[in-house]
Amino acid sequence: MDPRSSAQDVHRCDLCETAIVHSYCDFCHVNLCKLCIADHISDGYDKHKIVPFQERRSILIYPKCGTHSHKNCDWQCKNCNDIFVCSSCTASEKHRGHIFIEVSEAYTTKKNAIADEANTLENLISPTYEVIALDLENQLANLDGGYEKLTTAMSKQGEQWHREIDIVINKMKTEISEIKVKHRDLLQKHLDEIKQTQALIKQTLLAIEELKKSTEVSPTIEYSSKIIEFSKLPPKVKITLPTFIPKPLDHEKLYNMFGQITPLSTATEQNVLSLNQPNTSVKTLLDEPELVATIQTGYEKLRSVTYLKEDCVWTCGLTKDIKCFNIKGALLHTVSNKSKQWPNDIAVDSEGNLLFSDATSRTVNKVNNGQTEELMRLQEWVPCSLCVTFNGDLLVTMFSDDRTQFKVVRYLGSTEKQTIQFDDEGKPLYSKIVSIKYITENRNHDICVADCEAKAVVVVNQNGKLRWRYIGHPSVTKKKSFIPYGITTDSQSRILTADYYNHCIHILDQNGQFLRYIDNCDLEYPLGLCVDNNDNLFISKLISLTKEKERRFYLVEYTLSHHSQDQVETYEEIAIECEAEDIPKETNEEGHEVIKMRMMQLPGWCLACLSTCGTHMHLGELSPLLKINNRG
């Protein structure tokens, strides 16, 4: 036990170590009893500052003035980079007209800031790193069990193959062991980085603790905060275990038919240290969606639309030309596919460059400043639909050359990052029949695929795990099977998908719950869908029940912002030329027949595409582009 402390932790004199403390030398930081005070100051040193013990550490130790050595620096000069100055310096010609602050005030302010930082580091940042480290440790702890299950599943399959398959088993076990080493190394690498940062945090806390105890001004004021550095949390590592997928026995293809080990899939989920929640706009669904505009495209068969920026969209049909329009119907740009074939799908990357897939050349291409460059060329697979994710990755749907497999692949640039093909039981997530399967990503990073052949919307999370399937909503007015084609999501994480044969749009929440239809805008065979930044919906159509000359796309408004009520009555009347016979028109001053409509100056639009099978196609028709308004 410390001889200066009793059971009640009474402070004792530092000199005699027996008497109860009475005073304190605020310069030497020594506890003193009454009898030892005289002995302590008897050395003749004039810097001793004896104060009552209750007032210890209350006297600041000021730095000495470099110019006037007999004076302490009680001030800081703001005009001279906050240098310490004494009272004589403040009156000197050198500092005439300068602004000064009291060192005691600066000291108190910085001391409080340091205390706040210590609290933040100790109670917020450090525990957060503990959670991250614990998650990595848990992944490491469960690693052997996960790989043991993988090995067991493979061994059960191997028992049926007898002696001929032993070589294959050993080869694949070696492959698993190599992946396991990579898996462990990845986790250990991230854990080591976290541990290193934790050590730095502890080191900083120790330094802060010393500063909290210290009364020296210079080190305290010169302390540089580490909050910003440590607040930049590392990404949360999520590494998915490989899975062993057994295949039917085929003696001639032992290795290929024995099974498949999926590659190690590493996904990072951003850790965010957030003290303030953003105030997001809540947009409710309008009671009656309203058709706002239709835009002629010149296509005979319009297929897809994708949003570019500022009310501009790219469109493609069954021709080699890809066209960009604004919502007033003006043609802004045209890009031609070099292979002379129509693109399977189009998308726009995070830099505003057009992307399109070409089935003939098996390529995904990028158009940059009017020049087309090949982004990737697939082997034994044909690229179909495209989607650029919120973090800039590219999702590509594709089918195999033998048309027996379908999968979704995530790319970073031209590098494959992830393959999504099977569920946890090794069963295909998507139908293998070759068809358009549009794809989109939701705000929660779910990947949504409209699988028309399976008559379902298939949604997996960002790790490729199946979340849910939507197979339609019972309705007395919707007589035909649910066949989804176009699919998109809005700012509220709602999912919109085109019900082709029932001529409507289904709106779902992020968990697959049906919310409502858009079915009051005379939609015909909706195909591709997209939304812009303000939740404007565009719909294109491939064929029509009426013999219109050109395919157009439609703009529909279907949401309303709660905070935008003051803008609801603000509209602008515009006129658009249109040749369709079934839409009321007026004659303008130039003698042209036009449609007059009100354009609401309020965010809340959505894009969509209309299409159908070739068996119902009228060869002489041109494809229209339609815009619908859902104003309530």
N, C-alpha and C positions, 0 to 999 in steps of 0.2 A: 504493500500500500504506500502511496505517496505520503511522506511524513508531514507535508504541509496541508494535508486534508484530513478531516475527521470523517466519521460516518455520515455527518450532515454536510460534508463537502465545504467546510469553512475554509476561507482563504487564509493562508499563513504568510508571515514575513519571509521574503526571499533571503534575507541576511542571517537572521538567527534561526529561522525555520521552525520556531515554536510559538512565538507570540502571534495573536490574531492581527491581521493586517489593519492598518489605520489610514495610511496614505499611499501615494503612488507617484513615482517619478515618471512624468510623461515624456521625458526625453530618453531616459535609459530603459524605460519599460520594466521597472522593478517594483515589487510589492514591499512596503515598509511598515513596521510598527512604530509607535511613538519614540521608543528608545533608540531605534536604529536610524532615524532621520538624520540626526547630527553626525553620526558616523559616515553616512552615505555622502553628505555634502562637504565633508571635511577635507576632501582632496583638492579643494580650491578651484575646481572646474566651475565656470560661471554659467554653464548651459543647463544645469539641473532645474527641473520644473516640478516642484512638489505640489500635488493637488490632492484633495480628498479622494479616497479610493473609489467612491461612487462616480466621480467625475473623470476617471482615468480614460486615456486615449481621446480626450476631448480637445486637446491642444494640437493644432496642425504644425507640422514641421515644414516651414517654408524654405525654398531654395535661396541661397545667398545671391546677391546681385553681383554680376561680373564686373560692373563698372564701379559700384559703391560697395566695397566688400564689408563695410560695417552695417549694412542694412539688408533686411530680408525683402524678397520679392512678394509684394502683396497684390500685384496686378498683372494682368496680361494685356498686351497691346494687340488689338484686332487688326490694325493696319500693318503690323510687322509679323504676320504669321503666328500670332498668339504667343510671342516670346514673353518670358517672365521679366518684369521690370519692378523697380522699387519706387517709392514716392518721389525720390529725387529725379529719377529718370522721367517720370510723368511730367515734371515741370521743366525738363530740358528742351533745348531748341530742336534736338533730334526728333522728339515726339510731339512737337507742337501741333495742336489740332487733331491729334489721333484719338481714337476711341479705345477706352480701357474697360475691362471687366474685372471684378474682384476675384482673386484666386480662390477664395473660400467658396464663392458661389459656383465657380466652375468645378471645384472639387466636389461639392455637394451634389451637383447635377450629374457628374460622371459617376460618383459613388452609387447614386440611385440607379443609374443606367446599368452599372455592373451588377447590382443586386438583382435587377430585373432579368438580365441576361443569365445570371446563375440560376434563377428560378426557371427560365425557359429551357435552358440546357438540361437541368436536373429533372424537371417534371414533364417536359414535352418531348424534346428532341432525343434525349438519352433513352427514355422508355420506348420511343418509336423504333430506335435502332435495336433495342432488345427484342421487340416483336419480330423485326425483320430477321435478326440472327436466329431466333427461335424457330421461325418458319423454315429457314435453310437447314438448321440442325434436324428438324423433324423430317424434312425430305431426305436428308442423309440417313437418318435412323430407319426410315421405311424403305430405303433403297434395296436392301438385300431381300426383304419380303416381296417387294414388287417383282424383282428379277427372278426370285425363286418361283413365283407363280408362272412367270413367263417360261422358265426352263421346264417346269412340270408339265405345262400344256404341250410343249413341244415333245417332251419325252413320251407322253401318252400317245401322241400321233406316231412317234417313232417305233413304239412297240408293235404296231400293226405292219410294219414294213420289214421286220426280221433282219437278216444279215445284210441284204443288199443296201439298206438305207443307213447303216451305221456310219459310213463315211460322211454322208450328207449331214447327219445329226451332229457329228463332231465339228464339222466345218461351220455349221450355223451356231453352235455353242461358242465357238471361238469368236464368231462375229458379234454375238451378244456380249461376250466378255470385253471385247474392244469398245463396244458402245457403252458398256457399264463404266469402263475406265474413263471414257470421255465425259460421261454423265457425272461421275464422281468429281472429276477434275473441274468441270464447269461449276458445280455446286461449291466445291472447296475454294475455288478461285474467288467466287463472289463472297463466300463466308470470310475468307482471309481479308478481303477488302473492307468488309463491314467491321471485322475485329480491329483492323488498323485504324479505321475512323473512330471506333469506340475508344481506342487507346488515346487518340488525339483529344477526344472530348474529355476523357478523364484527366488528361494532362492539363487541358485548359481549365477544368474545374479546380484542379489543385492550384494553378496559378492565380485564378480568381479568388480562391480562398485566402491565399497569401495577401492579395491586394486588399481584400475585405478587412484583414487584420492590420494591414499596414497603414501608417499615417503619413507616409512619404508621398509628397504631391507629385513629383515628376513621373515615377512609374505608373501611378494611378491615372494621371491625365493622358499619358502617352499610350495607355493600353488601347489596343485596336480590337474592336469587336469581331468575334468569330461566328456570330449568328448567321449571317448571310452564307458563309462558307458551309456551315453544318446543316443549314436548312435545305440545301440542295440534295434531297434524298436520292439514293440510288434506285434504279428500277427494281421492281419486285420480280424475282426470277421464278418463272413457272416452266419447268422442264417436264414434258410429258413422257412417261415411260413408253418404250417401244411395245408393240403388241405382236404376238405371234398369230398369224392367220392361216389355219390349216386348209389344204386343198384336197380334192379327191385324188386317190392313188392313181398314178400313171407311171408305169414301169419305165417308159422311154424318156420321161422328163422328170427324173428323180428330184433334182434340186429345185426346179421351178415349181413342180406340182406338190412338193412336200409342204410348202407354206411360204409365208412372206413375213419378213421382219420389217416393220415400218422403221424408217430412219428416225434418229433422235430428233425430237421436235422441241426447240427452245423458243419460248415466247416470254416477253417481258411486259409486265404490267406496271405502269408508271406509279410510283409512290408519290403522293402529294401531301406536303405539310401545309394544311390550310387552316387559317384562323378565322377567315371570313367567308361565308357562303355567298355565291353570286346571286343576284336578283334576276331570275330568268322570267321571260314573258310567257304567260300561260295562254295558249290559243285553244279555244273551245270549238267544237264542230258546229257549223251552222245548220239550221233546221232544213233549209232548202238550198242545195248547191245550185249555182247559176252559171250558165254558159256565158262567158264574157267575150270571147273572140274566136274566130276561125281564120286560119292562115293557109292560103294556097301554097303548095310546094312544087308543083310541076311533075311530081312522081306519078307513075301509073300504079305503083304498088309501094306505099309508104310502110316502113317497118319499125324504125327505132327513133327515139329522140333522147338527147342528153343535154343538160344545162351547161352553158358556158359561163356567162356573167352578164349582169346588167340587162336582163330581159332578152338575152340572146341564147339561141339553142342550135345545136347541130342535129341534123336529120339524115337518115339514110333509108334507102329502099332497095328494090331489086335491080339496081343499076350500079355501075362503077363509081358514080358521082356521090359525094357526101357534101351536103349543103348546110350553110349557116344562115339563119334568119333572125331578125328581131321580131318582137311581138306585133309590130305594125305590118308585117308581111314582107319587108324589104329583104332581098337576097344580098347578104354581105360577103360571103366567100363560098367558093366551090373547090373541093379537093377530089381528084380522080385517082382511083386505085390503079397502080401500074399493071397489075395482073389482069385488068379489064373485067374482073369479077366483082360482084357486089360483096360488101363486107358482112360478116356474120353479126357483128355488133360494133358499137362505138362507145367511147367514154372520153372524159376530159381529166387530165392529171392535175396535181396540185399547183403546177405552174401554168395552167391554162392551155397546155398542148393537147391536140386531138390525138386519141388513140383509136385504132381499129384493128379487128382481127380478120384474117384472110384464110379461108378454109383451103383454097387451092394451093397456096404456097406454104401452108401451115405456119404462118407468121403472125406476130403481133407487131404492129407498126406505129411509129410516132411521127406526127407532122409538126415540125418546129420551124417557124418563120417561113412557112410555105414549102419546106423541103421534107420529103418523106424518108424516114430512116427506119431500118429494121431493128426492132427492140429485142426480139427473140425469134428463133425458129425451132419448132418442136420436131421430135423424132417419134414416130409411131403413135402420135396423138394429133388430133385436130382441134385447134382453138375455137371456142364459140363465144359466149357472152363475157363481158368485161365489167369490172367495178373497181374504182379507185377508192381505197379506204381513207378514213379520216387521218391516219398517220402516214399516208402517202404510199402504202403498199398497193400492189395490183393483184386483184383476184381474177383468175381466168377459169371458166368452165371448159371442159374438153372431153371428147370421147376417143376411144382407142380406134386404131385402124380397122380392127376386126369387128368393131361396133358391138363389143360385148361388155365394155366397161365405161363408166362415166365418173369423173372426179372434179374437185375444185382444188386449184393450186394457188398458193400465195407466193408472190414474187416481190423481192426488193430489187428494183432495177430489173436486171435479167437473171438474178440469182434466185433459185427456188428456196423458199423458207419453210413451207408447210404444205402437206397434202391432206385433203379431206375426202375420204372415200367410203370408209366403213364405220359402223357403230361399234360399241364395246363388245358385241357378240360376234364381230367379224362379218356382219351382214351389210350389203351395200346400202348406203344412205339414200341413193338416188336411183331412179329407173335407168336401165342401160339402153333403152330405145333412143336412137338418135333423133333429137328434136331440139327446138329452141328452149333453153332453160335460163331465163333471165335471172340475174343475181344482183343483190344490193347488200350494203352493210348498214346496220342500225346504229343509233347513237351509243348504245351499250356494247358495241362491238360484236353483237350477234351477226352471223352471216345467214342471209335469207335467200333461198332459191325457190323460184316458182317452177315446180316440176309438173309440166302439163300432162305428161304420160302417166305419172302416178296420181294425177288429180289431187295434188297436195302442195302446200307451201311447207318446205322443210327448213327448219331453223336450227342451227348449231351455234355454240358459243365460240369465242375467238380461239379456243383450243381444239375446236373440231368435235366437241361432244354434243350429241343430240339433245336439244332442249325440248322441242315440241314439233308436232305436225298439225297443220290446219287443213281440213278436208271439206270445207264449205260450211254454210249456215242454213239450217232448215228454213224454207220459205215457201209459202203457197203460190207466190208470184214467179218464182224461179223454177221453171219446169225441167230444165236441162241439167246435165251433170256439170259440176264445178270443174272447169278447165282453166287454170291460171296461166297467164302468159307474163305480161309486164308486171314488174314489182319495184317499189320504191319506198323510202321512209321519209318522214318529215321531222321538224325540229322538236316535236313532242315525243319522239320515238314511236310514233304510230306507223304501222305498215299498211301500204295501199297496194292492192294487187288487182289485175284486170281479169274479170270473169268473162272469157271470150264469147261463149255461146249464149250467155244470159244477158249480154250487152250492159254490163254494169261494173262498178268498182267496189271491192270489199275493203273496208277500213277496219284494221285490227289494232289492239294495243300490243305492247312489246312482249306480252306473255301469251299471245295468240287468241285473246278473247275478242269475239266479234263486237264491233261498235255500231256500225251502220253501213248502208249502201250509198253509193252515188249512182242513182238510176233514173234521174228525172231530166237528163240533159240530152235525150235522144241519141245516146251513144250506140254505135254499131260496131261490133266485133273489136273491142279494145285489145291492143296488143302490147306495145311498150309504154312504160310510164317513167316520169322523172319529176322531181320537184326542184325549185330554185331556192335561193337562200331565204326567201320570204314565204315559203310554203305555198308557192303557186304551182298548180298541177297542169301538166301538158299531156295530151292524149293524141296518139296518131292512129290512123286506120288504114288497113290494107285494102279492104273492099267495102262496098256500100250496098244497102238494100235498094237505094235509088241510083239511077244512072247518071251520077255526077261526072263531070269531065276530068276533074283533078282531085287527087287525094289532099286533104288538109289536116292540120293538127288543131286540137281544141285546147283552150285555156279555161280551167274551172277554178272558181274560188270556193273553198269548203271550210275555212277556219276564220275565226275572229279573235283578235287579241283583246284581253280584258282591259288593258290600259289604253286601248285605242278607240274608246267609244266616241270621243270628240271628233274623230275623223270619219266616222261611218257615213256621214251625209256629204262628204266631199267627193264629187265625181267630176270626170271630164268627158264630155261627149266627143266621140271620134267617129269617123266614117271609114269603112273598109269595103273595097270593091269585091264583089262576089258574084259568080255566075250560077250558083245553085238556085233551082227553081222553087225549092220548098222553104226558103227563108225570105221574110218580108224585106223589101228594098225600097229605097227612094232614089230620085234622080237628083244629082248634085248640079252645081253651077256649070260644070264642064259637060254635062249631059251623060255622065256615067251613072250606072246603077250601083248603089252602095248600100251597105248595112250600117245603120246608125245604132250605137250602143253607148252605155255609160261605163267609163273606166274608173273604178274606185281607187283613190290614191291612198291605199292602205295595204300593208303587207298581208299576205295570205293567199298566195296562188299555188297551184300544183300542176305539173305537166303529165300528159298521158298519151299513149299510142293505140290506134285501132287496126286490127288485121283479121284475116281469115284464111281458110285453105284455098289452094289453087283451084279446086273443083268448083268453087263458087265464084271464081274471078271473071269479071267482064273485061275482055282483053282491050277494049277501047277506052277504058276508064283511066283517069289520072288520080293520084292519091292526095287527099286533103289533110291538113294539119289543123287541129281543133284546140281551142282554149275555153275552159268553162269556169263560170263564177258561181260560188256557193254563198252568196250574200244572204243573211238572215234578216 
